[in-house]
Amino acid sequence: MKVYLTCLCLCFVTFTFAQDKDKEKERQLTFEKANGYVYEGNELVDADNYISAEKEYRKAISKAPSVVAGSYNLGNTYYEKGNYEEALYRHLQAAKTATSKVEKHKAYHNIGNILMKEEQCQEAVEAFKNALRNDPTDDETRYNFAIAKECAEQQNKKDKEEEKKDEDKEDENKDEDKKEDEEKKDDPKDEGDQDKKEGDDKKDDEGKPKDEKDQGDGDKKDDKEQKGKPKPQQGQLSPQQIKNLLEAMNNQEQKVQEKINAEKQKGAKVKTEKDW
């Protein structure tokens, strides 16, 4: 029983080892094919045939995405054609898949150069920092890092100056608005014009106040009516008073006459028959 188990274990280990060996061989073949595509791409780049070179690099990336040379060289191809956006994407891809410091250093170095072309100096500074972390001895990277740092400082200074100009302009506009408001408050011209307009509305065409004119017209009318009537003198009755007095006397006289007639009727005899 022990012998059987031992033989079984040995067979299993041998089978597993054979499988791993086959996988490694297959992976090696894949890398070789991908590198072959990269090599073809490099030859095409040397011949200035960038379109065909791009196709070969894409084949390499499709065959083995972990082969950094495919993304890296394709990024360089886009860089040479001036397509910095696509070049940046490919070098970021290369930096992500890179496993060695040498590969990471090259990818970040080129990322920094692309960002400088796009005038993104602060971002380029960070890219060159990452490149130097993987290879601090590269003089070209250190030089580019210094240029990018100076560029970033100038951009920051320019941005602050522009910001200050905008703030000063805004403050200037506020001061002008404030000054205009104060001038309106201090200048009584508008109020004077308004008062004058209101005063003109109260005057007639001759420049006289309407109220006074109306009052004058009323006084003139009353005076005219009074002129047609005789004014009573002091100690004498007015015509109206005399008229009222006469009417009262007539009324009184009529009452007396009616009283006398009533008394006469009481003393007269009443006829019972008509005269023939």
C-alpha positions as CSV (number, residue, x, y, z in Angstrom):
1,M,0.0,0.0,0.0
2,K,2.8,2.4,0.9
3,V,4.6,1.6,-2.4
4,Y,1.4,2.3,-4.4
5,L,0.9,5.7,-2.7
6,T,4.5,6.7,-3.3
7,C,4.3,5.8,-7.0
8,L,1.0,7.8,-7.3
9,C,2.6,10.9,-5.7
10,L,5.6,10.7,-8.0
11,C,3.3,10.5,-11.1
12,F,1.3,13.5,-9.9
13,V,4.4,15.6,-9.4
14,T,5.8,14.6,-12.7
15,F,2.5,15.4,-14.5
16,T,2.2,18.9,-12.8
17,F,5.8,19.7,-13.6
18,A,5.2,18.8,-17.2
19,Q,2.1,21.1,-17.4
20,D,4.0,24.0,-15.9
21,K,6.8,23.4,-18.4
22,D,4.3,23.5,-21.3
23,K,2.7,26.7,-20.0
24,E,6.1,28.3,-19.6
25,K,7.1,27.2,-23.1
26,E,3.8,28.6,-24.5
27,R,4.3,31.9,-22.7
28,Q,7.8,32.1,-24.0
29,L,6.6,31.6,-27.6
30,T,4.0,34.3,-27.1
31,F,6.6,36.7,-25.9
32,E,8.8,35.8,-28.8
33,K,6.0,36.5,-31.3
34,A,5.2,39.8,-29.6
35,N,8.8,40.8,-29.6
36,G,8.9,39.8,-33.3
37,Y,6.1,42.3,-34.0
38,V,7.9,44.9,-32.1
39,Y,11.0,44.3,-34.1
40,E,9.1,44.6,-37.4
41,G,7.6,47.8,-36.1
42,N,11.0,49.2,-35.3
43,E,12.2,48.4,-38.8
44,L,9.2,50.2,-40.3
45,V,9.8,53.3,-38.1
46,D,13.4,53.4,-39.4
47,A,11.9,53.4,-42.9
48,D,9.5,56.3,-41.9
49,N,6.5,54.0,-42.5
50,Y,4.7,54.9,-39.3
51,I,1.3,53.6,-40.3
52,S,2.6,50.0,-40.9
53,A,4.8,50.3,-37.8
54,E,1.7,51.2,-35.7
55,K,-0.1,48.0,-36.9
56,E,2.9,45.9,-35.9
57,Y,3.0,47.4,-32.4
58,R,-0.7,46.9,-32.0
59,K,-0.2,43.2,-32.9
60,A,2.5,43.0,-30.2
61,I,0.2,44.5,-27.6
62,S,-2.7,42.3,-28.6
63,K,-0.5,39.2,-28.4
64,A,1.2,40.0,-25.1
65,P,0.0,43.2,-23.3
66,S,2.7,42.7,-20.7
67,V,5.4,43.3,-23.3
68,V,6.3,46.9,-22.5
69,A,8.1,47.5,-25.8
70,G,4.9,47.3,-27.7
71,S,3.1,50.1,-25.8
72,Y,6.4,52.1,-25.4
73,N,7.4,52.0,-29.1
74,L,3.8,52.7,-30.2
75,G,3.8,55.7,-27.9
76,N,7.0,57.0,-29.5
77,T,5.4,56.5,-32.9
78,Y,2.5,58.8,-31.9
79,Y,4.9,61.2,-30.4
80,E,6.8,61.5,-33.7
81,K,3.6,62.1,-35.5
82,G,2.5,64.9,-33.1
83,N,-0.4,62.9,-31.6
84,Y,0.6,63.7,-28.0
85,E,-2.8,62.6,-26.5
86,E,-2.4,59.0,-27.9
87,A,1.3,59.0,-27.1
88,L,0.6,59.9,-23.5
89,Y,-2.0,57.1,-23.2
90,R,0.4,54.5,-24.6
91,H,3.3,55.5,-22.3
92,L,1.0,55.5,-19.3
93,Q,0.1,52.0,-20.3
94,A,3.7,51.1,-20.6
95,A,4.5,52.5,-17.2
96,K,1.6,50.5,-15.7
97,T,2.7,47.2,-17.2
98,A,6.4,47.6,-16.7
99,T,8.0,45.3,-14.1
100,S,11.6,46.6,-14.1
101,K,12.9,50.0,-12.9
102,V,14.6,50.5,-16.3
103,E,11.3,50.1,-18.1
104,K,9.4,52.4,-15.6
105,H,12.2,55.0,-15.9
106,K,11.9,55.2,-19.7
107,A,8.1,55.3,-19.7
108,Y,7.9,58.1,-17.1
109,H,10.7,60.0,-18.8
110,N,8.8,60.1,-22.0
111,I,5.6,60.9,-20.2
112,G,7.3,64.0,-18.8
113,N,8.5,65.1,-22.3
114,I,4.9,64.7,-23.7
115,L,3.5,66.8,-20.9
116,M,6.0,69.5,-21.6
117,K,4.9,69.6,-25.2
118,E,1.4,70.1,-23.9
119,E,2.6,72.9,-21.6
120,Q,1.5,71.0,-18.5
121,C,4.6,71.8,-16.6
122,Q,3.5,70.9,-13.1
123,E,2.3,67.4,-14.3
124,A,5.6,67.0,-16.1
125,V,7.5,67.7,-12.9
126,E,5.7,64.8,-11.2
127,A,6.4,62.5,-14.2
128,F,10.2,63.3,-14.1
129,K,10.2,62.7,-10.3
130,N,8.8,59.2,-10.9
131,A,11.5,58.6,-13.6
132,L,14.2,59.7,-11.1
133,R,12.9,57.4,-8.4
134,N,13.5,54.5,-10.8
135,D,16.9,55.8,-12.0
136,P,18.4,58.8,-10.1
137,T,21.6,58.7,-12.1
138,D,20.1,59.7,-15.5
139,D,21.5,63.1,-16.3
140,E,19.0,63.8,-19.1
141,T,16.0,63.1,-16.7
142,R,17.5,65.4,-14.1
143,Y,18.0,68.2,-16.7
144,N,14.4,67.8,-18.0
145,F,13.2,67.9,-14.4
146,A,14.9,71.2,-13.7
147,I,13.4,72.7,-16.9
148,A,10.0,71.5,-16.0
149,K,10.2,72.8,-12.5
150,E,11.2,76.3,-13.7
151,C,8.4,76.2,-16.3
152,A,5.9,75.3,-13.5
153,E,7.1,78.2,-11.3
154,Q,6.7,80.7,-14.2
155,Q,3.2,79.3,-14.9
156,N,2.2,79.7,-11.3
157,K,3.5,83.2,-11.2
158,K,1.6,84.1,-14.4
159,D,-1.6,82.6,-13.0
160,K,-1.2,84.6,-9.9
161,E,-0.7,87.8,-11.9
162,E,-3.7,87.1,-14.0
163,E,-5.7,86.4,-10.9
164,K,-4.5,89.7,-9.3
165,K,-5.4,91.6,-12.4
166,D,-8.9,90.2,-12.4
167,E,-9.3,91.1,-8.7
168,D,-8.0,94.6,-9.3
169,K,-10.4,95.0,-12.2
170,E,-13.2,93.8,-10.1
171,D,-12.3,96.2,-7.3
172,E,-12.0,99.0,-9.8
173,N,-15.5,98.3,-11.1
174,K,-16.8,98.3,-7.6
175,D,-15.1,101.6,-6.9
176,E,-16.6,103.2,-10.0
177,D,-20.1,102.0,-9.1
178,K,-19.7,103.3,-5.6
179,K,-18.4,106.7,-6.9
180,E,-21.4,106.9,-9.3
181,D,-23.8,106.2,-6.4
182,E,-22.2,108.9,-4.3
183,E,-22.3,111.4,-7.1
184,K,-26.0,110.8,-7.5
185,K,-26.6,111.3,-3.8
186,D,-24.5,114.5,-3.7
187,D,-25.9,116.0,-6.9
188,P,-29.3,117.7,-6.2
189,K,-29.9,118.3,-9.9
190,D,-32.2,115.4,-10.3
191,E,-34.2,116.3,-7.2
192,G,-34.3,119.9,-8.3
193,D,-35.5,118.9,-11.7
194,Q,-38.2,116.8,-10.1
195,D,-39.3,119.6,-7.8
196,K,-39.3,121.9,-10.7
197,K,-41.5,119.5,-12.7
198,E,-43.9,119.2,-9.9
199,G,-44.0,123.0,-9.5
200,D,-44.6,123.4,-13.3
201,D,-47.5,120.9,-13.1
202,K,-49.2,123.2,-10.5
203,K,-48.8,126.3,-12.7
204,D,-51.0,127.2,-15.7
205,D,-49.8,128.3,-19.1
206,E,-49.2,131.9,-17.8
207,G,-46.8,130.6,-15.1
208,K,-49.3,131.2,-12.3
209,P,-50.2,128.6,-9.7
210,K,-53.3,126.7,-10.7
211,D,-54.7,126.7,-7.2
212,E,-54.4,130.4,-7.0
213,K,-55.9,130.9,-10.4
214,D,-58.9,128.7,-9.5
215,Q,-59.3,130.6,-6.3
216,G,-59.1,133.9,-8.1
217,D,-61.6,132.8,-10.6
218,G,-64.0,131.7,-7.9
219,D,-63.6,135.1,-6.1
220,K,-64.2,136.9,-9.3
221,K,-67.4,134.9,-9.9
222,D,-68.7,135.6,-6.4
223,D,-68.0,139.3,-6.8
224,K,-69.8,139.3,-10.2
225,E,-72.9,137.7,-8.6
226,Q,-72.8,140.2,-5.7
227,K,-72.6,143.1,-8.1
228,G,-76.1,142.2,-9.6
229,K,-77.7,142.4,-6.1
230,P,-78.2,145.5,-4.0
231,K,-76.2,145.4,-0.8
232,P,-78.3,146.2,2.4
233,Q,-77.2,149.3,4.2
234,Q,-76.6,149.4,7.9
235,G,-79.9,149.9,9.8
236,Q,-82.1,148.9,6.8
237,L,-83.8,145.6,5.9
238,S,-82.7,143.8,2.8
239,P,-85.3,143.1,0.0
240,Q,-85.5,139.5,1.0
241,Q,-86.1,140.4,4.6
242,I,-88.9,142.8,3.6
243,K,-90.4,140.1,1.4
244,N,-90.4,137.6,4.2
245,L,-92.0,140.1,6.5
246,L,-94.8,140.9,4.1
247,E,-95.6,137.2,3.6
248,A,-95.8,136.7,7.3
249,M,-98.1,139.7,7.7
250,N,-100.4,138.4,4.9
251,N,-100.5,135.0,6.5
252,Q,-101.4,136.5,9.8
253,E,-104.1,138.7,8.2
254,Q,-105.6,135.7,6.4
255,K,-105.8,133.8,9.7
256,V,-107.7,136.7,11.3
257,Q,-110.1,136.9,8.5
258,E,-110.8,133.2,8.6
259,K,-111.5,133.4,12.3
260,I,-114.0,136.3,11.8
261,N,-115.9,134.4,9.0
262,A,-116.2,131.3,11.3
263,E,-117.8,133.4,14.0
264,K,-120.3,134.9,11.6
265,Q,-121.4,131.4,10.4
266,K,-122.2,130.4,13.9
267,G,-124.8,133.3,14.4
268,A,-126.7,132.8,11.1
269,K,-129.9,130.8,10.8
270,V,-130.1,127.7,8.8
271,K,-132.9,127.5,6.3
272,T,-134.8,124.1,6.2
273,E,-136.5,124.7,2.9
274,K,-135.7,126.3,-0.3
275,D,-137.4,129.6,-1.2
276,W,-139.8,129.6,-4.2
